[in-house]
Amino acid sequence: MSVWVVIAAVAGLVLIAAIVIGGRRTRSAEDELGQPQHPPVHIETPGSASQAPLTVFLRSIQTQRATGTVRVTTGGYTGSLYFLFGHLFHAVCGTATGEAALQELLGWHEVQYTFDTKSPLPTAETIERPLDQILAA
């Protein structure tokens, strides 16, 4: 009879282990890829000590693997840069798109920019090279 008690105890332990291991919540792709939500970063007016150059700001977005839209303005002109997990994938400035738009934005002086993590992202992908390659050229 003691053999049956040992078998029942082992079976019970195996059943408990299966429930504990199998009861863990499976992780979805959204959980794995989800980035912490950062509030929009607003940079102060041009000339202030706290404003970083646009290239430094873009590299910080890349380093933080942030997702969102950078709106760049100067005078009456506006352009947008779109990031997904730190990858710059689309740029628009007037009628220019892609690297041409990015180069135009980088050529502006006395710019103001904001980063919005909640804006909708476009589906177009007009930039294929990594940001570091573009900035190094």
C-alpha positions in Angstrom: 0.0 0.0 0.0 2.9 2.4 0.6 3.9 2.1 -3.0 0.5 3.5 -4.1 0.9 6.4 -1.7 4.3 7.3 -3.1 2.9 7.0 -6.7 -0.1 9.3 -5.8 2.3 11.8 -4.1 4.6 11.9 -7.2 1.6 12.2 -9.5 0.2 15.1 -7.3 3.5 16.9 -7.4 3.7 16.5 -11.2 0.2 17.8 -11.5 1.0 20.8 -9.3 4.2 21.6 -11.3 2.2 21.4 -14.6 -0.4 23.8 -13.3 2.2 26.3 -12.0 4.4 26.2 -15.1 1.4 26.0 -17.5 -0.5 28.7 -15.7 1.9 31.5 -16.6 0.5 34.1 -18.9 1.9 33.8 -22.4 3.6 36.9 -23.7 2.3 38.5 -26.8 4.3 40.4 -29.4 2.7 43.6 -28.1 4.2 42.9 -24.7 7.6 42.2 -26.1 7.7 45.2 -28.4 5.9 47.6 -26.2 8.0 50.6 -25.2 7.5 52.6 -22.1 5.3 55.6 -22.9 7.3 58.8 -22.5 5.5 62.2 -22.3 6.1 64.5 -25.3 9.3 66.3 -25.1 9.0 70.0 -25.7 12.1 72.0 -26.4 12.3 75.6 -25.3 12.6 78.6 -27.6 15.7 79.0 -29.8 18.8 80.4 -28.1 17.9 78.9 -24.7 20.6 77.0 -22.9 18.5 73.9 -22.8 18.0 73.5 -26.5 20.1 70.8 -28.1 21.0 70.8 -31.8 18.5 68.9 -33.9 21.0 66.2 -34.8 21.7 65.6 -31.1 18.0 65.4 -30.4 17.4 62.9 -33.3 20.3 60.7 -32.0 18.8 60.7 -28.5 15.4 59.4 -30.0 17.4 56.7 -31.8 19.3 55.7 -28.6 16.1 55.6 -26.5 14.4 53.6 -29.2 11.4 56.0 -29.0 8.4 56.0 -31.2 6.7 59.3 -32.3 6.8 62.4 -34.5 9.3 65.2 -34.4 7.8 68.4 -35.6 10.4 71.0 -36.7 9.5 74.6 -37.4 11.3 77.8 -38.4 9.6 80.9 -39.4 6.5 79.8 -41.3 8.0 76.5 -42.4 7.3 73.1 -40.8 8.6 69.5 -41.4 8.0 66.2 -39.7 10.2 63.2 -38.9 8.7 59.9 -38.0 10.4 57.3 -35.7 9.4 53.7 -34.9 11.4 52.2 -32.1 14.2 54.6 -32.7 14.3 54.0 -36.5 13.7 57.1 -38.6 11.5 55.7 -41.4 9.8 58.8 -43.0 10.4 62.5 -43.4 8.3 65.2 -44.9 9.1 68.9 -45.5 6.8 70.8 -47.9 6.7 68.7 -51.1 10.0 66.9 -50.3 10.0 63.5 -48.6 12.7 61.0 -47.5 16.3 62.0 -47.2 15.8 65.2 -49.2 13.3 66.4 -46.6 15.6 65.4 -43.7 18.5 67.3 -45.3 16.3 70.4 -45.8 15.3 70.3 -42.1 18.9 69.9 -41.0 19.8 72.9 -43.0 17.4 75.2 -41.1 18.7 77.6 -38.5 17.0 78.7 -35.3 14.6 75.8 -35.3 12.1 74.8 -32.7 11.0 71.2 -32.4 8.7 69.0 -30.4 8.4 65.2 -30.0 4.9 63.7 -29.8 4.6 60.1 -28.8 0.9 60.0 -29.4 0.6 61.2 -33.0 -0.5 58.7 -35.6 2.3 57.3 -37.7 2.1 57.1 -41.5 2.5 53.9 -43.4 5.0 55.3 -46.0 8.6 54.5 -45.6 10.7 57.0 -47.4 14.0 56.6 -45.5 15.9 53.3 -46.0 19.4 54.2 -44.6 20.1 54.3 -40.9 20.1 57.8 -39.4 23.8 57.6 -38.4 24.7 56.9 -42.1 22.7 59.9 -43.2 24.1 62.3 -40.6 27.7 61.1 -41.3 27.4 62.0 -45.0 
